[in-house]
Amino acid sequence: MFDALVAARRWAEELFGRLARRLDGEQSNAPVLRLTDSFAQDNVWREGLDVALENLLVAFGKLRDGVETIADRLSIDDPAEMRTRLVGELRGVVRRLDAAADGLKGTLQPVGFRPPAGPAVRWMERRAAGRPISRCPPCRSTWRRS
């Protein structure tokens, strides 16, 4: 599972680094970019965003599988209250990994991910301007808890 965590960290930094560089390339220099349907043809995909996204989703899947395995083993061994709470926490990690993967896929590659429910507005915004993901306080605390 450690390898999956390292891979997730690496590919998340790659993915969000590419998105940050794409945002830096905007003519208006605004920290916001509207992600319309034409984003699927943006050069950022040919520059490696597709590979970074796919590898991050694979790493999330491996983390999810590892956490599920741990939760399954703990729930079989001893149904004591402490283990039950721990299994519940692990299941929560699985749900958060699924939600993060669904959010990335649904935002960056919505076509073919889910049937369209109508027009959607998507935005990409930088709030920690100029800081890499490893130095962004919310991101740093998320990655270091693992």
N, C-alpha and C positions, 0 to 999 in steps of 0.2 A: 504494500500500500504506500510505502514511502516513495517508491519510484513514481507512482501515479500522482502523488502530491507534488513532487519536484516537477513533473511534466506539466501539471496544471498551472503551477506557478510560472514556469517558463513560457508556456503558450498564452497565458493571460497577459503577461507583460508584453509579449510579442503582439498580440491582438490589440490591446489598448494603446500600445506604442504606435502601431500603424494607424489606428483611428485618430490619435492625437496629432500625428504628422499630417493626416488628411485634413484635419480641422485647421492646422496651421497654414495649409495651402489655400484656404478660402480667401477670395479677393477682399471681402469686407473686413477681414480680421476679427469678425465677431466670434465669440466662444460658442456659438450655436449653429448647427447645420441641420436643415430640414431633410429628412430621409424620405424622398419620394420614391415612386416605383423606378425611376431612372437610376437610383442608387445601385441597382443590380448590375448596371453596365459601367459603373464608376471604375476608373483606373486602379483604385485601391485594391480591388479584387485581383487584378492581374499582377499586382505588386506583392501579393502574398497573403492578403487578408483571408482568402478562401482556405488556404492551407492552415493558417493560424487558428481560424474558427473550427475547422474540422478536427485538428489535433487537440484543441481545448475541449471540444465535446467528447472526444475519445477518452481523454484524461478524466473528465467528469464521470464518464461511464465506468471507468475502472475504479475510481474512488467510490462511486455508488455501490458497485459490486462488492468491493472490499468491506465497506461499512455494513452492507446487508449480511455478508458472511459472518462478520463479528457479531452482529445483533442476533442472527440465527443461532450461532453457537452459544451465546450467553443465555438465550431464552431456553435452550434445551438443558443446559447444565444445572441451573439452579433458579427456580422461580421466586427466590427471596425478593423482598421489597426493594433493596438497593439495586439488585441486578435488573429488576423490572423497570425502575426509573432510568437506569443506564440504557437499557434496550429502547425505551421510549425516546431518549435523547438521540441515540443512533438513528432511529427511524426518522427523527426530525432532521438530522443531517442529510439523510437520503432525500427527503422531500425538498430541502433547500437546494441540494445539487440539481435535482430535477427541475426546480423552478428557475434556477440560474441558467441551465442549459436551454430550457424552453424560452426564456426571455431573450437570450442571445440569438437563438435561431429565429424566433418570431420577429425580432426587431431587425436583424441584419439580413435575413433571407426569408422573408414572409411568404414569397410565392412558392406554393407546393408544400409548405409546412403545415398549414391548416386551411380549410376552406375559407375563402374570404367572407367576412360577415358584413362587408360594406367598406367604404373608403376609410382609411385610417391615416392618422397624422403621427409621424414618428420624428423624433428630434434626437440629435446627438449634441450634448452640451458638456463643456469642460468647466468644472467648478474649482479644481485645484490647479489653476493656470501655471503651466510651465514645470510642474513637478511630475517626475515619473511615478508610475503606479506604486513602486516600492517605497516612495516617500510621501505618498498621499495618506494622511492620517487614518481615514476610514479603511482604506485598502490595507495599510500596514497592519492594523489591528486584526483585520479578518484573516490575513495570511499567517500572522504569528501565533494565533490561537491554535493552529493545527498541530 
